[in-house]
């Protein structure tokens, strides 16, 4: 029996239930009783350890299974029959049959464009007798713009290709919807999901709409754009230059960050809640999340879509949809048509067709600016139904739920005598214990992640996702249970009373409520998540108050309590699935500087903290936790040993479920010129960029000459370290390797010329250049210390530098583009740095040969054949030429 002092410390009588006559039930360390002479056994009010663990585990696993079942159920109900997925699949297979389609290639500019025009003409002829007219325009825009993606860079495009199709009632219309896809791809990928399937879907949607017998109120532009992978160039060319663009009132953009599955609405707006309402009302198989929108727009995900261009340069609202499943093979050779299920095509087609039909019959499209007021909270429940309401309504609802929670807690804090004061004090202490347990748990798991990294086992979970749950999840769960068990046995003197469980339920409620208030004050629509996590547990607890009062933590109470948590928890698990589905593949292409173990360990720990929040009080409602801790400890130790032994290899070349390691492999020749224009140095080699944290450690055993002895070092006196970066991401991939190789000699080498250099009347030096080369080039400008660029002929005229402080210009062209001419003005340094490079600026230009005979060399082929099957190399030939002025 515990001492009297330990009983007084917890003050159990102030939480004790009341008897039927209203008298306070006396509680002690053995339980509660209305008879002060009788002290029932505490076990009557506490759960058995095994039963509690089983109930919670079954609950979590059942909901997790329900989430996965809903994700596999692509088509809900019967299709309307208006969209023919079989015909759309034939379009997909035909488009991808030509292989990769980089901008400027025959496959992109001729073969794919030819096929699209052929199919569009067939649709036009078939629908000619109907109430609609169809107009086709092939656009070849030239332009330039700057965006702040990856710190900021500038893009210049010349004669890229757009195929625009205008479908409208005969007699015309002034108001148009825009549906956008892109048919170009990155090098070395057939791009079935990104984005050929979207273009195939759009062709079939066009076919269906063109053959509708009822005339529409408004029209639709179907834009098949041919330069999205070149950082959103073709969409910019359309929205800023095409005459039809002025009539576009809203858009739908079809994208991909994965291969197949369900297409999710992950961006809407800006504002214009009527668009979300249109999707909710019309979509046959809704799948949407405002959480995804706010995460994506926060910049955490290093990606972007044409949505940005239409929003920022067209000032029109829209909806962004994307496939997100299986991002492991996104932008690889495995992104083939056979991996996309016909049901995925059917659901995407049903949704897009229905939404477009609804919008072009909606009066709101005519003047969308009138309905531009606020944002929308929207989320789906297992893909069955979408809940959507205005953000202002969400704010009111959130504060109402928060107020109800504070009233619930205030009622306990206002108990007569010293009871209320003690409750507030104990609630504050318990909150401190809970928050401390989170921080200690996160710190402990991060230490484990660091140890995994030091052992050289990073990304062991890349091909075996649930191993991360077994290692980091077991460690996080065990650590939290251990901390609360110690608190129960030491801080609370070992007293095991149901009142402690009640107290820690209030702690979880308070913490979720605080997050609800904070997110609402920040104006984030994602605040609906803590709102659900507060409202349902609170209502459930109030409904079960009598059961808990009379029987404590009985099996009936526990089962009913878990059922009450089902809806918010199943939605929370869906969001957790989305996070892991997106971020796990991204960690395989996020560069060499972001430790993936830290990210994965943090995500798993946060997921554990969120999921455990309303089970935290069960630790105080079970008789013991020793077997639970022993089980979790055993899982952790076994998994750690297996991981340490290298049993879980990160990558897989299994054609049915590939998890490839990505590398960029360029054979390049670099030439460096001095201030006098003479060649200062020249070399050639195979330049290798690792796309993830493991670098080349797993490749070296297969190709011994690729090892850390050929590791590159950044030359700070050369633009972009003196290497031919395709994108401005050198700060993400600082670990690179350079293996000497023969000189490359492409058939169309770069011709780079300084046309003029003159001093302006305002003291700057204006330099004009011309460049002629392949379809993809990168221009790097590095003003020397004390010098600065003031203006140039690119973008909006204001030079924009990246995170490294240098200037990156991405250039591409279609077929038959003229010589590229540009100029910039530079302010010379007043006091030149004698220790720095000579002159006032270093200018470098890199060429990239992504297709055709120039893409390959004998040395590249030899290395490619020696690479392990689990490596996906994106390869090409490049050159780098640097000049000082």
N, C-alpha and C positions, 0 to 999 in steps of 0.2 A: 504493500500500500504506500502511496506517495505521502509525503509530509504535508501538513496543513499549509505551509508557506508556499509550496508549489501550486496548490489548489488556488490559493488567494491570488497568485501571480496572474493566472489566466482569467480570474474573475468569471467563472462560467455562469454564475447565477444571473448575470445581467443579460445573457442571451437566452436563458432557459425558457422553454415553452411554458404556457400556462395550462393549468388543469381546467376541467369543464366548469368548475365553480368560479373561475377567474383568479384563483390563487396561484402564485408563482411556483412552478415546479422546482424543486431543489435539485441541483446538479452537483455531482462530485466526480472524482476520477474514475468511478466505476459506472457512470452513466447518470441518468436523470430519473427521478421518481417523485410522485406527489406525496408519497409517504416518507417523511424524513428519517424514519427508523429503518427503511428498507432501501438498500443500494443495489440495484440490479447490475448484472455483469455488463461491462462496456461492450462486449462482443455483440450484444443485442442491437447495438446502434451503429456498428461498424461493419464494413464489407470485408469479406475474406479476400486476401491478397490475390489469389489466383482468379477468383470470380471477377474482381474489379478489372484486373489486367485483361481478362478474356473479353469482357463486355466492351471496354474501350477499344481494344484491338479489332474486334469484329465490327464495331461501329465504323472505325476509320477505314478498314479494308472494304467493307460493303459500300461505303460512299465513294471510295476511290474506284472500285469496280463499276459503280453506276456512272461515274464521269467517263470512264473509258468506253463503256457501252454506248453512251450517248454520242461520243466522238466517232464511233464506228458506224452508227446509224446515220448514213449520209442523207438518204432520202426519207422524209417523213410524210406518209400519206402517198396518194397516187399522183403521178405527174399529170399535168393538164394535157399533154400531148402536143402542145404548140411548139415546144423546143425539141428538136431531134438530135439527141446526143450522139447517135451513131454517125450521122452526117458530119457533126462537128469533129468527131474523132478522126474521120477521114481527112478533114482539113488539117488537123494537128499532125497526123502522120505524113502528109504531103509536105507541109512546111518544114518539119524537122528532118525530112529525108535528104535535104541538101547539105546537112551538117551545120557546123558553126556559121554564124552570119554576122561577123564584125562589120562595122560601118566601113564603106568603101570597097567591100569585097563584091565579087560578081554574085555570090550566093545571096547577099543582102540586097544589093541595089538592082539586080536584074532578075534573078530567078524567083525570089520571094515576091518582089513587086509584080512581076509578070503573072504569077499564080493568083495573087490577090485581085488584080485587075480582071483576070479571066473570070474568076468566080463572081465578082461584083457585076460584070457585064451580063452573066447568065441570070443573076437575080433581077437586074434591070429589065431584061427582055421578058422574063417570066411575069413580072409585076406591072408591065407597061399598060395593061388594060384596066388596072385597078385605080383607086382614088388617090394614089400617091405618085409623086415624081421623084426620080433618083438622079442626082448629079454627082459626077466624079471629078476630082481635081488632084493631080499629082504635083506637089509643091516641092521646090528645092531651095529652101531658105538659107541665107547667110546672115550671121549675126554674132554678137558677143555679149556676155553678161558676167557678173560677179556674184557669188553667193558665199555665205559664211560657213559652209560645210567643211568640216575638218580644219577649222581655224580660218578658212577663207582662201579662195583662189578664183581665178578668172578662166572662163571658157570661151573659145572662139571656134565657130563651125562654119563650114563653107560648102554649100550645095548638098546638104544632107537631104534625106528623102522623107516626105510625108504622103500618104495616100488618104485623102479626105473624101468621105462619101456623105452627101447631104440627102436625107430622106425627109420629105415634107408633103403636106397636102398640095394637090395640084392648084396652082394659083399662088403658091408661096406662103411664107409666114415670116414674121419679124422676130420671133422668139424661138431659140433652139436649146436643146440639151446637147451635151457633148459626152460621148463614150470613148474612152481612150485605152489603147493597148500599145505595146511595142513589139516589133518582130525582129529587131536586131538582138544579138547575143554578145556575151564576152567571148574572148578567144578560147578555143578548145572545148566549148560546150555546145551541145545541140539546142539547149535552152527550151526544152519542152514545157516546163512549168514557168520559166522566166524568159519569154512571156508568150510563147507560141500558143499555149492552150487558151489564153485569154483572147488572142486574135481569132482562134478557131471558134470560140464561143461567140465572139462579136459577129463573125460572118454568118453564123446560124441565127443569131438574134436579128440581124439585118434581114435575112431571108424571111423570117417569121413576120416581122413588122411590115415589110414591104408587101406581103401578101394578105395583110389584114383587110377585111372588106369595109370596116368602119373608118372613115377619115379621121385623122387626128386633129386636135386643136393647134398643135405646134409641131416642130420638126426635131430631128435628131441628126447630129453630125457624128459619124463613126470615123474616128481618127486612128489609122494604123500608122503609128509613128516609127521611123526607122533609125532613131539615134537616141535611145534612152540610156543605154549602158555607157555612152560617152557623157555621162553626168548630165542627163536631162536636156540635151540640146534640141532635139526635134520638137518637143512640146513647146519650148521657148520660141522656136521659129514659127510655130503655128499661132500661138496665142498673141504674139506681138506683131505679126506681119500679115497673116492671112485675112482677107476681107471678111470672111465669114465669122471670124472670132468676135467681132463687135456685137454679134447677135446672140452669143452664148450666154445663158443665164445661170447655168449650173452644170456640173459634170459628174461623171462616175469614172473613176480610174481603177483599172484591173491590173493587179501586180502579183508578185510572188516573193516570199522569203523562204519558201520550202517547196516540197513536191507533193501535190495532191492533198487529199483530205478535204476539210471544209474551208471555204473562203470566209474570212472573218472581216467585218467592218471594224477597222482599227483607227480610222481618222474620219472626222466630219468637220463641217464648218468652213471658214470661221463663222461662228454663231449660226444663224439660219436654222433654227430648230425644226422648221417645216420639212427639211430634207430627211432628218432622222425619222420624223413622224411618217413621211412617205415610205421609207424603207420598212418601218415597223408595220404599217398598214398593208403594204403590197407584197413583201418578200414571202415566198412560199416556204422557205426553210431558213428562218432568221438565225444569225450567228453574229453577235456584236458585243463590244465591250468598250465603255468609255475609259476604263483603266488602261487598256492598250493604247488608246489615243493619247492619254496624258503621259504615259511612259515613253511612247515613241517621240512625242513632241518635246520631251525634256532633253533629248539629245543623247540619252544613255545608249541607245542602239545606234551604232555607226553606219547608218544607211539613210537613204532618202528616196523619194519617188516623185513622179511628175505632179503629184498633188501640190508640192511646194511651188512649182512653176505657175500653175493655174491660180493658186491662191495669191502668190506674191506679185506676179507680173500681170496676171489677168484680172485680179481682184474679183474673182467669182468663187462662190461656195461649191463644195463638192463632197463626195463620199469616196473614201479609199478602201478598196477591198484587196485582200491578199491571201494566198494559200500559205500556211505557216508550218505544216507538218514536215518532218524529215528534212530539216535544213542541212543535214550532214552532206547531202549531195547537191545542194543548191550551187550553181555556177561550176559544176564539174561535168565530166564526160558521162556520168551516170544519170544526168537529168534527161531521160529519154521518154518517149511517148508511152511505152509499155508500162511505165511505173505510175501512170495517172489512171485511176479507175474511171470507168465510164460513168459510174454514179457520181463521181466528183464533178465531171463535166455537166451531167444532167442537173445537179443541184445548182451549180453556178449559173447555168443557162436559164433555169426556171426563175431564179432570183432576179437576175439582171433584166430579163425580158419583162417580168412582172413590174419591176420598179420603173423601168423606162416607160412602159405603157401607162402606168399611173401618173408619172410626172408630165408626160406630153399631153395628158388630158386635164391636168390640174391648172386652175386659174392662177395659182400662186407663182407658176413659172414666169408668167408675163411680167411681173414686177417683183422679183425676189427680194429686192432691197426693202420693200415695205414690211417684210416678215423677218428682217434681220434684227432680232432682239434676243440677246442672251444665248446661253448654251443649253444643251440637253444632257440629262443623266440617262444613260441607256445601258442595259445589260440583258443578256439572255439567260434563261434558266434551262440548262441542259439542251439548248438548241430547239426547244419546243415552243417557247414563247419569249418575246422580247418585252421587257418592261422599260418604258420611256416616259419621262416627265420633265418639264422645264426645270432648269437649275434653280430658279427662284423658289419653285415649289419644294425642291429638294432641300434648300436652305431652311425653309419653314419646318419641314418634316424632321430634319436633323436636329434642330433646336428643340422641337417638341419632345423627341426621344431623349435628348440630353436633359431637358427639364424634368421629365418623368423619372429619370435615373437619379438626379440630384434630390428630388422629392423623396424617393425611396430611401436614399442614404440619409437624408436629413431627418426623416422620421425616426430612424434608429439613433441618430445623434442627439435627438431631443428627448430621449428617455428621462424620466424624472430622477432626481437625486444626482448621484455621481455617475450613473450608468451611461448617460450620453457623453460625458467628458471622457470616460474610460474608453468608450467605443471609438471616439475620434482618435484618441491617442493610439489605441491598438490597431486601428485601420491604417494610420500613418506608418506605424512600425511594420505592419505586414506588407504594406505597399513597398516600403524600403527593402524588405527581404526579397520580394518578388523581382523588383528592378535589379537589385544586386545579383540575384540568381541569373538573370539574363546576361548581364555584363560579364560575370565570371564564366558563364557557359560559353559565350561567344569568344572570350579570350582563350579559354581552354581549347576550344575546337580550332581556333586559328593557330595555336601552338602546334596542334597535331598536323594541320595543313602545312605549316612551315617544315615540320619534320619530314612529311611526305615529299615535299619539294627537295629538301636536302638529300634525301635518299635517292633522288633521281627518278621518282615514280609518278611524276606529274601526269595528270590526265588518265590515270588508270581506269577511270569510270567512263571514258569517252565511248567505248564500245560496250560497256557493262554498266548502265546507268544506276541500277539498284545497288551496286557495290558502294556508291557514294552515300546512299541512304543507310546502308548497313554500317559503314564506318563513321561518318560524320553525324548521321541521325542518331545512331546508338550512343555515341559519345555525348551529344547534346542532351538527349532525353535522360540518360543516366546521370549526367552532371546536375541537371535541374532537380531530379528526384532526390539525389544525394543531398543537395543543399537544403531542400525543404525537409528532408528526413532529419538532418542534423538540427535544423531550426526547431522541429517538433520535439525532438528528444532532449535538446540542450537548452535552447532559449526558452521554450515553453515547458521545460522541466519534465518532459516525458509524458505529460498528460495527453491522453488521446480522447478528445471529446468532439462531438458533432458540431459544437459551437465554433471550433477552429475551422472546420470545413465551411461553415456559413460565412465566417470572416473572410476567408480567401476567395470565396465566390464574389463577395463584394469588392475585393481588390481587383479581380479581373474585370468586373463590370466598370469600376472606376477608371481603370487604365484605358479600356476601349472607349469609354465615354470622353476621356480627355483627348484621345486621338481624333474622335469624331468632331469635337468642338474645334480643335486646331485645324484640321483639314477643311472644315467648313469656313473658318475664318480666312483661310488661304484662297478660298474661292475654287477649290478643286472638286470636280464632280465625283471623283473617286471616294469622297466621304460617305457615299452610300454603303460602302463595304463595312466600316465600323458601325454605321447605323443599323445594318442587319445584325451585326455581331453584338449589339447592345439590346435591340428591341426583342428579338426572339428569346434569348436567355432570360431577360427580365420577366417577360410575360410567362415563360415556362416556370420560372421559380415562383412567381406569385400564384400560379394555378396549383403548384405542388406544395405550397406552404403548409397546408394541413397535414398532408402525407409525411412531410419531413418533420413536422412538429411532433407527431404521435409515434412515428416509427423510425425516425432518423434515416440513415443511409441504407434503406431496405432495397432489395432487388427490384421491387415494383417501382420505387422512386427512381432508381438509377435508369431503368429501361425507359420510363416515361420522360425523364430528363433528357436522355440521349435522343429520343424521338423529337422532342421539342427543338433540339439543336440541328436537326437534319438539314433544313433548308439553308440556313446561313453557312453551315459547314460544307455542304455539297458545292455551294457556289464558291466558297473560299478555296476548296480543293481544285475546282476548275481553274481558278486564277493561278493557283500554284502550278498546275499542269502547264498553263500557257507560259508562265515564266521559265520553267525548265525546258519546255519545247522550243522556245526561242533562244534562250541564253546558252544552253548546252552546246548546240552546234556553233554558235557565235564564238565560243571560247576556242574553237578549232581554227578560227581565222581572225583572231583579234590581235595578232602580232606577238612579238617576242618579249614585250616589256610588261605585260599584265599577267601576274601569276595566277593561273587558272584555279589552283587549289584554294587560294584565298577567296576568290569569287564563289566557287562552288561550296566551300565550307560555310561561307556567310549566308548564301541562299538556303542551304539545308538547315542551318541553325535558325534563321528567321522563320522558315516554314514550320520548324518544330516549335518555336516560341508561339507562333500564331495558333497552330493547331492545339497546343497544350493549354492555351489560356483558360478555357472553361473546364478543363480537367484538372487544373492545378489543385483545387480543393479536395480532389479525391485522394491526394497524398495524405491528407489529414483525416480522411474517412475510412482508410484501410487499416487493418490491425498491424500490418508490417509491410515493409518494402524490400526486405532482404533478398527474397527470391527474384523479385523484379530486377533489382540491381545486379544480382548475380547473373541473370539471363542476359541483360544488356551488356554487362561487362564481358561475358563469354563471347557474344556476337562481335563486339568491338575487337577483342584480342585475336580471335580467329581471323577476322577480316584484315586486321593490321598485319598479321603474319603472312597471310596469303598475298597481300599487296606487296609487302616487303620482299617476298620471294620472286616477284615479277610474274606472278601467275596471270595477272590481268594486263594484257598488252593493249595499249590505247587504240590501235587502229585495226581495221579489217578490210581486206580486199574481197570479201565474200560478195559475189555479184548479186545475191538476193538481198543482202542487207549491208551494203558497203559503209564503212566509216573511214574514209581516206584521210591521209595526212596531206595537206596542201603545201606546195612550194611554188614559187615563181622561179623559173629557170631561163636566163637570158644568155645567149652568147653575144658578147658585145666587144666593140673596138672603141677605145677612148683616146681622144686626141686633145692635147692641151697646148694652147698658143699663148705666147707672152705679149707684152705691150706693143712690141714691134710687128706682131702678126706672124712671127716664126713659130714653128712647132717646137715646143719646149720638151714635151715627152709624149710617148704613145705606148699603149699596151693593149692586149686583147685577152679575154678570158671568159669563163663561164661564171656568171654572177648569180648567186643563189640566195633567195630570200625565204627564210622559214616563216610560215604563216601562223605558227603557234609557239608556245613557250618552250617546247622540247627541242626546238632548233633542228640540229642534224644528228643528235645523239643516237637515234635509232637507224639512221641511214648509213653512218660510218661503217658498221660491221659489213654491210653489203658492198659499199664503195669506199675502201680505206683511204683513198686520196682526198676524199671530202671529209676533212676533220678540222679541228680548231687551229691547226697550223696555218690554214689559209683564211683565217678569220680576217675580215676587213676592219679598218679603223676609219672613222669619219675625218676627212680633211676639211677642217673648218674654213680654210682659205679657198675652197672650191664650192660653187653653187651645188646645193643638195649633196654635199660630201663628195662630189665628183663621180656620182653614179647615175644611171639613166632611170630614175624613178618614173613609173607610169602615173602614179597618183601622189599627192603630197602627204605621204604617210610614214616618212622616215622616222618620226618620233615614236611610231608604234612598232617598228621593226628595226631596231638598232643593231641586231645581231645578223650579220650577212657574211657570206663566204665567196671568195673569188679564186677560182681555179684557172691557172694559165691555159690558154687555148689559142689556136691559130686565128689570124685576122679574118674578119668577115668582109665580104665584098658584095653587098646587095646590088641588084641591077638598077635600082633607082636611088642612088645616094642623095643625101641632103645637099642642097645648094643654098648656102647661107651667106648673105652679102650685106655689108654696111653700105647703104646707098648714099647717105649724106650725114654730115655732122656739122652743126652750126650753133653759134652762140646767139641766144635771144636777147632782146633789148632789156628784159627783166632779169638777166644774169644766169639763166639756166642754159644747159647744153641740150639741144634737141637732136636726137639720133634716130635715123630712119633705116629700117632693115627690110630685106626681102628673104623669104624662105620658100623653098620648093622641095617637096619630099613625099614620103608615103602618107597614107591616110591618117596616121596617128603620130603626132609629135608632141613633145613637152618642152616648153621654154622656161628656163630658170634665170632669174635676175637677182644678183646679190650686190647691192650698193656697198662700197667699202666704208669703213668707219668715218663718220663725218659727212658723208654724201647721203642724199635722199631723193627718191623719185617724187616728183610733184604732180605730174599728169601723164596720161598716155592715150592712145587711140583705142584702147580696149575697154570693154565693160561700159560703165557709166562715166568713164574718164578719170575716176579716182583710183589710183593703184591700191590693191588690197593684198596684204601679205598674209602668210600662213602662220601657224604657231611657232615656227622656227625664226620668224622675222624676215624670211626671204619671199620672193614673189614667184608664184607658180602659175603658168598659163598652159591650159590643156587645149590642144588644137586637133581638129579632125576635119576630114572632107569626104565628100562622096565622090562620084565619078566626074572626071573632066573639070576639076576645080582649077582656077587660075593660081598664079603665084600669090602667096600670102605676103602682104605688105603691112607693116605696123611701125609706129614710132613711140618714143617716150621722151620726156624731158627730165633731166637729172640736175639737181643742185650740187655743184662740186663742193668738196670739203674745204673749209677755210684753213684748217691745220691738218694736212695729211698725216696719217699714222705711219711713221717710218718702219715700224715692226710688222705692219700688215702687208697685204698684197699690193703690187704696184698698180697705179691708175686709180680711177674713181669708181669703176663698176666691173663686175665679171658677168658675162653673158654666156649661157650654155644652152645648147639645143640638143635634144635627144630624139632619135627616130625609132619607131617601133613597127616591126614588120609582122603583123598578126596573121597573115594569110598568104597563100600563093607559094611559089618556089622559094622566095626569099625568107620564109618563116623557118626553114630547116637547114641544117648543115650536117655534114657527116659526123662531126664531134657531138652535136646535140643528139643525133640519132643513137650514137653509141652509148651516151650516158642514159638516155631514156630507156634503152633496152636493159640496162643494168639496174635500174631502180626497182625496188620491191613492188609487188603488186598492190600493196596497200598505200602507195604514194600516188597522189594525183598531181602531176606537174603541169602547170600552165606555162607554156614555153613559147619563145619567139626569139628572133634576132633583133638586136638593137645597136645603135651607135650613140656616142656622146662626144660632142665637140664644144670646147670651152674657149672663149676669147676674153681678153682684158682690154679695157678702153680707159 
